[in-house]
Amino acid sequence: MKKQRYMLGVGALACLALVLTMAQSHAGNGGTEFSGTWTTLQGWVEGTLGKIITTGMVLTGVGMGIARQNLMPLAVGAGGGLGLYSTPTILGQVFSGTIPVSAPTAWLAAQPVFDLPHLATMLL
């Protein structure tokens, strides 16, 4: 039991050290060979084809709702159509999010740890 706790603590410290030493986050950078495919798929989903598929999902939901006398299939069809239409925008935001290191952050990282009161007065 003690060994498991020790290993868990070492793993947590290793993860913390890894997170604290990261300078920049690069998400979705590169891979330009697939940009044509992504543009094509995005055009299909957000264009006329996507609107036709979304309308079909909603109409199928309406038909199933009438057949079952329940509004839940309508909600599922509308939610699926909305998800289909907004997926490229959401994926684009998630995978292109980069966090650059700003000048104050780099300056703060270069300061000694023991000088925290002086640092606080300079930042405030």
C-alpha positions as CSV (number, residue, x, y, z in Angstrom):
1,M,0.0,0.0,0.0
2,K,2.8,2.4,0.9
3,K,4.6,1.6,-2.4
4,Q,1.5,2.4,-4.4
5,R,1.1,5.7,-2.6
6,Y,4.7,6.5,-3.2
7,M,4.5,5.7,-6.9
8,L,1.3,7.8,-7.2
9,G,3.1,10.7,-5.6
10,V,6.1,10.4,-7.9
11,G,3.8,10.2,-10.9
12,A,1.9,13.3,-9.7
13,L,5.1,15.2,-9.2
14,A,6.4,14.2,-12.6
15,C,3.2,15.4,-14.2
16,L,3.3,18.7,-12.3
17,A,7.0,19.2,-13.4
18,L,6.0,18.5,-17.0
19,V,3.2,21.0,-16.9
20,L,5.3,23.7,-15.3
21,T,8.1,23.4,-17.8
22,M,5.9,23.8,-20.9
23,A,6.7,27.0,-22.8
24,Q,4.0,26.9,-25.5
25,S,1.1,24.9,-26.6
26,H,0.8,24.0,-30.3
27,A,-2.4,22.3,-31.1
28,G,-3.3,21.5,-34.7
29,N,-0.2,23.1,-36.2
30,G,1.1,21.4,-39.4
31,G,-0.6,18.8,-41.4
32,T,-1.1,21.0,-44.4
33,E,-1.4,18.0,-46.7
34,F,-4.9,17.5,-45.3
35,S,-6.1,21.1,-45.5
36,G,-7.7,20.5,-48.9
37,T,-9.7,17.5,-47.5
38,W,-10.7,19.6,-44.4
39,T,-11.9,22.5,-46.6
40,T,-13.9,20.1,-48.8
41,L,-15.6,18.4,-45.9
42,Q,-16.3,21.8,-44.2
43,G,-17.8,23.1,-47.4
44,W,-20.0,20.1,-47.7
45,V,-21.3,20.2,-44.1
46,E,-21.8,23.9,-44.0
47,G,-23.0,24.2,-47.6
48,T,-26.1,23.0,-49.4
49,L,-25.4,19.3,-48.7
50,G,-25.2,20.0,-45.0
51,K,-28.5,21.9,-45.1
52,I,-30.2,19.1,-47.0
53,I,-28.9,16.5,-44.6
54,T,-29.9,18.6,-41.6
55,T,-33.4,19.2,-43.0
56,G,-33.7,15.5,-43.7
57,M,-32.8,14.7,-40.1
58,V,-35.4,17.2,-38.8
59,L,-38.1,15.9,-41.1
60,T,-37.3,12.3,-40.2
61,G,-37.6,13.4,-36.5
62,V,-41.0,15.0,-37.2
63,G,-42.2,11.8,-39.0
64,M,-41.0,9.6,-36.2
65,G,-42.6,11.9,-33.7
66,I,-45.9,11.8,-35.4
67,A,-45.7,8.0,-35.8
68,R,-44.8,7.4,-32.1
69,Q,-46.9,10.4,-30.9
70,N,-43.9,11.7,-29.0
71,L,-41.7,14.8,-29.5
72,M,-38.4,13.1,-28.5
73,P,-37.5,12.0,-32.0
74,L,-38.0,15.6,-33.2
75,A,-35.6,16.8,-30.6
76,V,-33.1,14.1,-31.5
77,G,-33.3,15.0,-35.2
78,A,-33.0,18.7,-34.6
79,G,-30.1,18.2,-32.2
80,G,-28.3,15.9,-34.7
81,G,-28.8,18.4,-37.5
82,L,-27.5,21.3,-35.3
83,G,-24.6,19.2,-34.3
84,L,-23.8,18.3,-37.9
85,Y,-23.9,21.9,-39.0
86,S,-21.8,23.3,-36.1
87,T,-19.2,20.5,-35.9
88,P,-16.6,22.1,-38.3
89,T,-16.7,25.4,-36.4
90,I,-16.3,23.7,-33.0
91,L,-13.5,21.4,-34.3
92,G,-11.7,24.4,-35.9
93,Q,-11.7,26.3,-32.6
94,V,-10.6,23.3,-30.6
95,F,-7.7,22.2,-32.8
96,S,-6.4,25.6,-33.7
97,G,-6.2,27.0,-30.2
98,T,-2.6,28.0,-29.5
99,I,-1.5,29.8,-26.3
100,P,1.6,31.9,-27.1
101,V,4.0,32.9,-24.3
102,S,3.5,36.6,-23.7
103,A,6.3,38.9,-22.6
104,P,5.1,39.2,-19.0
105,T,4.8,35.5,-18.7
106,A,8.3,34.9,-19.9
107,W,9.6,37.7,-17.6
108,L,7.8,36.1,-14.7
109,A,9.2,32.7,-15.4
110,A,12.8,34.1,-15.4
111,Q,12.3,35.6,-11.9
112,P,13.7,33.8,-8.8
113,V,11.1,31.9,-6.8
114,F,12.2,33.3,-3.4
115,D,11.4,36.9,-4.5
116,L,7.6,36.5,-4.5
117,P,6.8,39.6,-2.3
118,H,8.8,41.9,-4.5
119,L,7.2,40.3,-7.6
120,A,3.7,40.9,-6.2
121,T,4.4,44.6,-5.6
122,M,5.7,45.0,-9.1
123,L,2.7,43.3,-10.7
124,L,0.2,45.1,-8.6
